[in-house]
Amino acid sequence: MMKRVIGFALFFMAIGMFIMMLLPNLVWGVIVLVLLLIAGYRLFCC
């Protein structure tokens, strides 16, 4: 079970890094990062 969670996290970290390369502005990247962290926390803990 833990291997699947770690794999899931690593996969989406890679997708996030790819998206950050495509965003032209660092501010938008930080906004997207904060929103996804909040969403991930809510989905994982609730």
Buried (B, 14 or more C-beta within 10 A) or exposed (E): EEEEEEEEEEEEEEEBEEEBEEEEEEEEBEEBEEEEEEEEEEEEEE
